[in-house]
Structures are given as structure tokens and as C-alpha cells.
Amino acid sequence: MKPKDILWGIVEAVLWYAFTAYLLSVVGDSLNVWLDALVLVVLAYLTMLACPWFRHTGGWRRMTGRE
């Protein structure tokens, strides 16, 4: 793996931690369900995009114009 991939893997782990921590805090008491759902979706998408394996797929290369 390249150092860039290792860095993105660390970013992905931090984002998964944030997602899980936020999810657990929302389950206890949620004041605004729509805002909480939006935050969770955004964190899930950012986590998916930070995944090094995801960024090495053919779909990602086609989407970014590298193929």
C-alpha cells in the first residue's frame, strides 16, 4: 500500500468512530431526528469515500475520469 492509502485508511477509521459515537449519542435522546439522520448520512458517505479500497475500484476511476 502507498502511504497515501494508509493515510486515507486512518481517515476512514476516524470517520467510522465519529459515525458510531454520534449514532450512540442519538439513540439515547434525539431532539431533531431529521438533522441527526442527515449528519449520519453525511458521515457514512464521507467514510465510504475515504475508504482506500473503494477508491481503487473501476467505478471510482470512471466517476473521477481516470479511466
Beta strands, then each sheet from edge to edge (+ up, - down):
end
